[in-house]
């Protein structure tokens, strides 16, 4: 089924039509449809269909805007990395034409990115207008949305500007260096990588699936970015976390190397890529990194961010691994059944051993000539068998407690409730039949 194509202006006109009745969905009815008192449900279904079409068109339009945001952000970051590498390797300087052109392209891409972000918020507001059954865009823009928009514009506007701007930096030894301000702007520009998450959410099938959106309307659940992001995490959490870990290590390795070389370009060998990789990996895994330490405050800040991200992702990865190795409900029942069979067999074997040992001990005691060592051995065997029987009985109770969980209790309760409702319906039917019979007998 081909996706409907609408112009944004046409959809805006449809959303701004006045409400004629209490039913808000009638605002999205197809033109030329007349209301009929006997077919009111048909008119409502057409209104919902029109609403779904408008939302789908807005979602596809927002996806194209998010694609533009992602492309502009990656383009700007690529140019920034190229310009920084040329400067770090002492191929160019900040006053060369190549550096000026690269920074100029970065500024242009940044301006277009800011425009795309504003358009993205505008279309998202239109989508919330459709979802919340309102007419005005400003009514759905809360204070949190305005704050997020301003913060996002401020973050994405950070980039190295054309020119050679420097500041004085004093090292730990008291040596003053004249450092380019691009060292800070270039590292801060990497924050734009958060747009990867928005790109993944926008390209999820959940966003454009009208069936899921219809279920969300009926269950009063908002199908927003948070819902889609949680669904993506629940589908493949292990793969997603591993990708995040590898990406974090690689990006922070370059950031740490760039910080160190920006502040002291003479220590190129000491601050090579592999040295920075070793430092960032050890910090990410919260391990001892030896004598390799960042000397600049920028590098230390990158190390702190790496440590925090490593702590979060490592904790989540451990939780996911623990969840994956846990038995499912069916596997838990199978394991519990097998454990009960084995425990029951041990209990029966212990009971049989106790009976045999007690019978033999009785025979030897009545004979009167039994060796003392044999009698002691049989008594110990009886005691050991009784102990095994008590232990197996406790294990059987523990197996039963571990098998029956909250979900099983809820399922049993639901079945009992359904059975009670079924019996109540039968009793009501019988009462109705008895009342009918009594009424006929009275006539």
C-alpha positions as CSV (number, residue, x, y, z in Angstrom):
1,X,0.0,0.0,0.0
2,X,1.5,3.2,-1.1
3,X,2.1,5.9,1.5
4,X,-0.2,9.0,1.1
5,X,1.5,12.2,0.1
6,X,0.2,15.5,1.5
7,X,1.6,19.0,1.5
8,X,2.3,20.4,4.9
9,X,0.1,23.5,4.2
10,X,-2.9,21.3,3.3
11,X,-2.5,19.3,6.5
12,X,-2.2,22.5,8.5
13,X,-5.5,23.7,7.0
14,X,-7.2,20.4,7.9
15,X,-5.9,20.7,11.5
16,X,-7.1,24.3,11.8
17,X,-10.7,23.5,10.8
18,X,-13.2,24.5,13.5
19,X,-14.9,21.9,15.6
20,X,-18.7,21.7,14.8
21,X,-19.7,19.1,17.4
22,X,-18.4,17.5,20.5
23,X,-16.7,14.7,18.6
24,X,-13.1,16.0,17.8
25,X,-12.5,13.3,15.2
26,X,-15.1,14.9,12.9
27,X,-12.5,17.6,12.3
28,X,-10.6,15.2,10.1
29,X,-13.6,13.9,8.1
30,X,-13.1,13.6,4.3
31,X,-14.7,16.6,2.4
32,X,-18.2,16.0,1.1
33,X,-19.2,13.4,3.7
34,X,-22.6,14.0,5.1
35,X,-23.7,13.0,8.6
36,X,-26.4,10.4,9.0
37,X,-28.0,9.7,12.4
38,X,-28.2,5.9,11.6
39,X,-24.6,5.7,10.3
40,X,-22.8,7.7,12.8
41,X,-20.2,4.9,13.3
42,X,-19.3,5.1,9.7
43,X,-18.6,8.8,9.9
44,X,-16.4,8.3,13.0
45,X,-14.4,5.6,11.3
46,X,-13.8,7.9,8.3
47,X,-12.6,10.6,10.7
48,X,-10.2,8.2,12.4
49,X,-8.9,7.1,9.0
50,X,-8.3,10.7,8.0
51,X,-6.5,11.3,11.3
52,X,-4.3,8.3,10.7
53,X,-3.5,9.5,7.2
54,X,-2.5,12.9,8.4
55,X,-0.4,11.6,11.1
56,X,1.4,9.1,8.8
57,X,2.1,11.9,6.3
58,X,3.5,14.1,9.1
59,X,5.6,11.2,10.4
60,X,7.1,10.5,7.0
61,X,7.9,14.2,6.6
62,X,9.5,14.3,10.0
63,X,11.6,11.3,9.1
64,X,13.0,13.2,6.1
65,X,13.9,16.1,8.3
66,X,15.6,13.8,10.8
67,X,17.6,12.3,7.9
68,X,18.7,15.8,7.0
69,X,19.7,16.5,10.6
70,X,21.7,13.3,10.8
71,X,23.4,13.9,7.5
72,X,24.3,17.5,8.4
73,X,25.6,16.5,11.8
74,X,27.8,13.7,10.5
75,X,29.0,16.0,7.7
76,X,30.0,18.7,10.2
77,X,31.7,16.2,12.5
78,X,33.7,14.7,9.6
79,X,34.9,18.1,8.5
80,X,35.9,18.9,12.1
81,X,37.9,15.7,12.5
82,X,39.6,16.3,9.2
83,X,40.5,19.9,10.1
84,X,41.7,18.8,13.5
85,X,43.9,16.0,12.2
86,X,45.5,18.4,9.7
87,X,46.3,20.8,12.5
88,X,47.5,18.1,14.9
89,X,49.8,16.5,12.4
90,X,51.2,20.0,11.6
91,X,50.1,19.9,8.0
92,X,48.2,23.1,8.2
93,X,47.7,26.0,10.6
94,X,44.6,27.8,11.7
95,X,45.4,30.7,9.4
96,X,45.7,28.6,6.2
97,X,43.1,28.7,3.5
98,X,42.3,25.0,3.8
99,X,41.5,25.4,7.5
100,X,39.4,28.5,6.7
101,X,37.4,26.7,4.0
102,X,36.8,23.6,6.2
103,X,35.6,25.8,9.1
104,X,33.4,27.8,6.7
105,X,31.7,24.6,5.5
106,X,31.3,23.5,9.2
107,X,29.6,26.8,9.9
108,X,27.2,26.5,6.9
109,X,26.3,22.9,7.9
110,X,25.7,24.0,11.5
111,X,23.3,26.8,10.4
112,X,21.4,24.3,8.2
113,X,21.3,21.9,11.1
114,X,19.8,24.5,13.4
115,X,17.1,25.2,10.8
116,X,16.4,21.4,10.5
117,X,16.0,21.1,14.3
118,X,13.5,23.9,14.3
119,X,11.5,22.3,11.5
120,X,11.7,19.0,13.4
121,X,10.1,20.6,16.5
122,X,7.5,22.3,14.3
123,X,6.4,19.0,12.7
124,X,6.5,17.2,16.1
125,X,4.2,19.8,17.4
126,X,1.8,19.1,14.5
127,X,1.9,15.4,15.3
128,X,1.1,16.2,19.0
129,X,-1.8,18.4,17.8
130,X,-3.2,15.4,16.0
131,X,-2.7,13.1,19.0
132,X,-4.1,15.4,21.6
133,X,-7.1,16.5,19.4
134,X,-6.2,20.2,19.7
135,X,-6.1,23.0,17.1
136,X,-3.3,25.4,18.1
137,X,0.4,24.3,17.9
138,X,1.4,26.6,20.8
139,X,-1.0,24.8,23.1
140,X,1.0,21.6,22.8
141,X,4.4,23.3,23.3
142,X,5.1,23.0,27.0
143,X,7.8,24.7,29.0
144,X,9.9,21.6,28.8
145,X,9.6,21.5,25.0
146,X,10.8,25.1,24.8
147,X,13.7,24.4,27.1
148,X,14.7,21.3,25.2
149,X,14.6,23.3,21.9
150,X,16.8,26.1,23.3
151,X,19.3,23.7,24.8
152,X,19.4,21.6,21.6
153,X,20.1,24.8,19.5
154,X,22.8,25.9,21.9
155,X,24.5,22.5,21.9
156,X,24.4,22.0,18.1
157,X,25.5,25.6,17.5
158,X,28.9,24.9,19.1
159,X,31.6,24.4,16.4
160,X,35.1,25.8,15.6
161,X,34.7,29.1,13.9
162,X,36.8,30.3,11.0
163,X,39.9,32.1,12.3
164,X,42.7,31.7,14.8
165,X,41.4,32.3,18.3
166,X,43.7,31.4,21.2
167,X,43.8,31.5,25.0
168,X,46.6,31.0,27.5
169,X,46.8,27.7,29.4
170,X,49.0,26.9,32.3
171,X,50.1,23.3,32.6
172,X,50.7,21.4,35.9
173,X,54.4,22.4,35.8
174,X,53.5,26.0,35.4
175,X,54.4,26.2,31.7
176,X,52.0,28.6,29.8
177,X,50.9,27.5,26.4
178,X,49.0,29.4,23.8
179,X,46.2,27.0,22.8
180,X,43.6,27.4,20.1
181,X,40.0,27.6,21.3
182,X,39.1,25.0,18.7
183,X,40.3,22.4,21.2
184,X,37.2,23.0,23.3
185,X,34.7,23.6,20.5
186,X,35.8,20.5,18.5
187,X,35.4,18.2,21.5
188,X,32.0,19.8,22.4
189,X,30.9,19.3,18.8
190,X,30.9,15.5,19.3
191,X,27.8,15.9,21.5
192,X,25.9,16.0,18.2
193,X,26.2,12.2,18.1
194,X,23.0,12.1,20.2
195,X,21.2,12.5,16.9
196,X,22.0,8.9,16.1
197,X,19.4,7.9,18.6
198,X,16.8,10.2,17.0
199,X,17.7,8.8,13.6
200,X,17.2,5.2,14.8
201,X,13.9,6.1,16.4
202,X,12.6,7.9,13.3
203,X,13.4,4.9,11.1
204,X,11.7,2.4,13.4
205,X,8.6,0.6,11.9
206,X,6.7,1.3,15.1
207,X,6.6,5.0,14.2
208,X,4.8,4.5,10.9
209,X,2.7,1.5,11.9
210,X,-1.0,2.7,12.1
211,X,-2.1,-0.6,13.7
212,X,0.2,0.1,16.8
213,X,-1.0,3.7,16.9
214,X,-4.6,2.6,16.8
215,X,-4.0,0.2,19.7
216,X,-2.2,3.1,21.5
217,X,-5.3,5.3,21.1
218,X,-7.6,2.6,22.4
219,X,-5.4,1.8,25.4
220,X,-4.6,5.6,26.0
221,X,-0.9,5.0,25.5
222,X,1.3,7.6,23.9
223,X,3.3,6.3,21.0
224,X,6.1,8.8,21.2
225,X,9.9,8.8,21.0
226,X,10.3,7.5,24.5
227,X,8.0,4.5,23.7
228,X,9.8,3.7,20.5
229,X,13.2,4.0,22.1
230,X,12.2,1.6,24.9
231,X,10.9,-0.8,22.3
232,X,14.2,-0.7,20.4
233,X,16.1,-1.4,23.6
234,X,13.9,-4.3,24.6
235,X,14.2,-6.0,21.2
236,X,18.0,-6.3,21.0
237,X,19.5,-4.8,24.2
238,X,22.8,-6.8,24.1
239,X,23.7,-5.7,20.5
240,X,22.7,-2.1,21.2
241,X,24.8,-1.9,24.4
242,X,27.8,-3.4,22.7
243,X,27.6,-0.9,19.9
244,X,27.3,1.9,22.4
245,X,30.3,0.7,24.3
246,X,32.5,0.3,21.2
247,X,31.4,3.7,19.8
248,X,32.0,5.4,23.1
249,X,35.5,4.0,23.4
250,X,36.4,5.0,19.8
251,X,35.0,8.5,20.0
252,X,36.4,9.3,23.4
253,X,39.8,7.9,22.3
254,X,40.0,10.4,19.5
255,X,38.7,13.2,21.8
256,X,41.3,12.5,24.5
257,X,44.1,12.4,21.9
258,X,42.9,15.6,20.3
259,X,42.8,17.3,23.7
260,X,46.3,16.3,24.6
261,X,47.8,17.3,21.3
262,X,45.9,20.5,21.1
263,X,47.4,21.6,24.4
264,X,50.9,20.2,23.8
265,X,51.6,19.4,20.1
266,X,55.2,18.3,20.9
267,X,54.2,15.1,22.6
268,X,52.8,13.4,19.5
269,X,54.4,10.0,20.3
270,X,53.2,10.0,23.9
271,X,49.7,10.9,22.9
272,X,49.4,8.5,19.9
273,X,46.0,6.8,19.1
274,X,47.0,3.5,20.7
275,X,48.1,5.2,23.9
276,X,44.8,7.0,24.1
277,X,43.0,3.8,23.3
278,X,44.7,2.1,26.2
279,X,43.8,4.9,28.6
280,X,40.2,5.2,27.6
281,X,39.6,1.5,27.6
282,X,41.0,1.1,31.1
283,X,39.0,4.1,32.3
284,X,35.9,2.8,30.6
285,X,36.3,-0.6,32.3
286,X,37.2,1.0,35.7
287,X,40.5,-0.7,35.7
288,X,44.0,0.4,36.7
289,X,45.6,2.3,33.8
290,X,49.1,2.4,35.1
291,X,51.3,5.5,34.5
292,X,49.3,6.8,31.5
293,X,47.5,9.9,32.7
294,X,45.8,12.8,30.8
295,X,47.7,16.0,31.4
296,X,45.2,18.6,30.1
297,X,42.0,19.5,31.9
298,X,40.2,18.7,28.6
299,X,41.6,15.2,28.6
300,X,40.7,14.7,32.2
301,X,37.1,15.8,31.5
302,X,36.9,13.3,28.6
303,X,38.2,10.6,31.0
304,X,35.6,11.4,33.6
305,X,32.8,11.2,31.0
306,X,34.2,7.9,29.8
307,X,34.2,6.5,33.4
308,X,30.6,7.5,33.9
309,X,29.4,6.1,30.6
310,X,31.4,2.9,31.3
311,X,29.8,2.5,34.7
312,X,26.3,2.9,33.3
313,X,26.7,0.6,30.2
314,X,28.6,-2.1,32.2
315,X,25.8,-2.2,34.8
316,X,23.2,-2.5,32.1
317,X,25.2,-5.1,30.2
318,X,25.4,-7.2,33.4
319,X,21.7,-6.9,34.0
320,X,20.9,-8.0,30.5
321,X,23.3,-11.0,30.7
322,X,21.6,-12.0,34.0
323,X,18.2,-11.6,32.4
324,X,19.2,-13.7,29.3
325,X,20.5,-16.6,31.4
326,X,17.4,-16.7,33.5
327,X,14.8,-19.5,32.7
328,X,11.6,-18.6,30.9
329,X,8.3,-19.7,32.4
330,X,8.1,-22.9,30.4
331,X,11.8,-23.7,31.0
332,X,11.2,-23.1,34.7
333,X,8.3,-25.5,34.9
334,X,10.2,-28.2,33.0
335,X,13.2,-27.7,35.3
336,X,11.0,-27.8,38.4
337,X,9.3,-31.0,37.2
338,X,12.6,-32.7,36.6
339,X,13.9,-31.5,40.0
340,X,10.7,-32.8,41.7
341,X,11.1,-36.2,40.0
342,X,14.8,-36.5,41.0
343,X,14.1,-35.3,44.6
344,X,11.2,-37.7,44.9
345,X,13.4,-40.6,43.7
346,X,16.1,-39.6,46.4
347,X,13.4,-39.5,49.0
348,X,12.0,-42.9,48.1
349,X,15.5,-44.4,48.0
350,X,16.3,-42.9,51.4
351,X,13.1,-44.4,52.8
352,X,13.9,-47.8,51.3
353,X,17.4,-47.7,52.8
354,X,16.0,-46.7,56.2
355,X,13.5,-49.6,56.2
356,X,16.1,-52.1,55.1
357,X,18.6,-50.9,57.7
358,X,16.0,-50.8,60.5
359,X,14.8,-54.3,59.6
360,X,18.3,-55.7,59.6
361,X,19.1,-53.9,62.8
362,X,16.0,-55.5,64.4
363,X,17.0,-59.0,63.3
364,X,20.5,-58.6,64.6
365,X,19.4,-57.2,67.9
366,X,16.9,-60.1,68.5
367,X,19.7,-62.6,67.6
368,X,21.8,-61.3,70.4
369,X,25.2,-62.0,68.9
370,X,25.5,-59.0,66.5
371,X,28.9,-57.2,66.3
372,X,28.9,-53.8,67.9
373,X,30.5,-52.2,64.8
374,X,27.7,-53.6,62.5
375,X,25.0,-52.3,64.9
376,X,26.6,-48.8,65.0
377,X,26.8,-48.8,61.2
378,X,23.2,-49.7,60.8
379,X,22.1,-47.1,63.3
380,X,24.1,-44.4,61.5
381,X,22.6,-45.5,58.2
382,X,19.1,-45.2,59.5
383,X,19.8,-41.7,60.9
384,X,21.4,-40.7,57.6
385,X,18.4,-42.0,55.6
386,X,16.0,-40.1,57.9
387,X,18.1,-36.9,57.5
388,X,18.0,-37.3,53.7
389,X,14.2,-37.7,53.8
390,X,13.8,-34.5,55.8
391,X,16.1,-32.6,53.4
392,X,14.3,-33.8,50.3
393,X,11.0,-32.8,51.8
394,X,12.3,-29.3,52.4
395,X,13.7,-29.2,48.8
396,X,10.3,-30.2,47.4
397,X,8.7,-27.2,49.2
398,X,11.5,-24.9,47.9
399,X,11.0,-26.1,44.4
400,X,7.3,-25.4,44.6
401,X,7.8,-21.9,46.0
402,X,10.4,-21.1,43.2
403,X,8.1,-22.3,40.5
404,X,5.0,-20.4,41.5
405,X,5.6,-16.7,40.8
406,X,3.5,-13.6,40.8
407,X,2.6,-14.1,37.1
408,X,1.4,-17.7,37.8
409,X,-0.7,-16.5,40.7
410,X,-2.2,-13.7,38.5
411,X,-2.9,-16.2,35.7
412,X,-4.7,-18.6,38.2
413,X,-6.6,-15.7,39.6
414,X,-7.7,-14.6,36.2
415,X,-8.8,-18.1,35.3
416,X,-10.8,-18.4,38.5
417,X,-12.4,-15.1,37.8
418,X,-13.4,-16.1,34.3
419,X,-14.9,-19.3,35.7
420,X,-16.8,-17.4,38.3
421,X,-18.2,-15.0,35.7
422,X,-19.1,-18.0,33.5
423,X,-21.0,-19.6,36.4
424,X,-22.7,-16.3,37.2
425,X,-23.9,-16.0,33.6
426,X,-25.3,-19.5,33.8
427,X,-27.1,-18.8,37.0
428,X,-28.6,-15.6,35.6
429,X,-29.8,-17.5,32.6
430,X,-31.4,-20.1,34.8
431,X,-33.1,-17.4,36.9
432,X,-34.4,-15.8,33.7
433,X,-35.8,-19.2,32.6
434,X,-37.3,-19.9,36.0
435,X,-39.0,-16.4,36.0
436,X,-40.3,-17.1,32.5
437,X,-41.7,-20.5,33.6
438,X,-43.3,-19.0,36.7
439,X,-44.9,-16.2,34.6
440,X,-46.4,-18.7,32.2
441,X,-47.7,-20.9,35.1
442,X,-49.4,-17.9,36.7
443,X,-51.2,-17.1,33.4
